[in-house]
Structure formats: C-alpha cells, structure tokens
Amino acid sequence: MTDGLESITTSALSLALDAASLRQQAIAANIANHATEGYIPQKVEFESLLEEARRNLQSKGSVDRASLAGVQVQMQPALDDNGLPVKVQLDQQVADMAQNAVQFQVLTRALSRHFSILSTAIADGKR
C-alpha cells in the first residue's frame, strides 16, 4: 500500500524539525563550551541523511513514510580530516545558529500550512 502524500509530507517535515532542534542544541553546546579544555564540538548532519531518501526516489520512483522513518538524526563529533576535534569558531557558530533559527521558522510555517490544507480538505469533505 502506498502512503498518502500527507503522511510523507508530515514525516519529512517532522524529521527536518527534529534535525533543526538537535542542531540548535549542538550549536548552543559548542558556544557554551568553546573555551573548555578537551571539549569536542558537536555537529548534526541532516542533509546527508536526506540523500538516502533522494536515492530511494530515483531508484524506486517514490519515497514512502517507512524509508523516512528509518532516518536517525543524531549529534556527531565535529572532526577534521585527521580525526582531530575542530576548533570552535564563535562567529561561525553564531551565524550557524541564526541560519538554523530561520530554517526552523520556515519548517514550522510549512507544517502549519500543511495542517491547514488538511483541515480545509476535511472540513470541505463534511459538506
């Protein structure tokens, strides 16, 4: 059985919101601990996880909710090419936090519109 567009959209937006929330936590931890000796900065790689969904879309011709449910968003240590922790750049972290906040606002607005469309469809279906 194929998933409806509404469940795929809701799953994708929910996953993106989870990633944005986790990214905000990682950035806040990096800023708070930038001067802590031995601190390993954190990062969240959500975009690379979406590549798997894109590959499913290209290979299968569709994306289902189950393929999105298997995507796990988590914090990872921010390491350089040699496997050493990167140095926290405060100005970059603050810029990343601002960008992430804007992305979070866009995602919440998109989810709100999605639910509004579903609500309208349900209300019109009752007439």
Summary of the structure (lengths in Angstrom):
residues: 127
radius of gyration: 18.3
end to end distance: 28.2
largest distance: 64.7
contacts: 307
relative contact order: 0.18
helix: 65%
strand: 6%
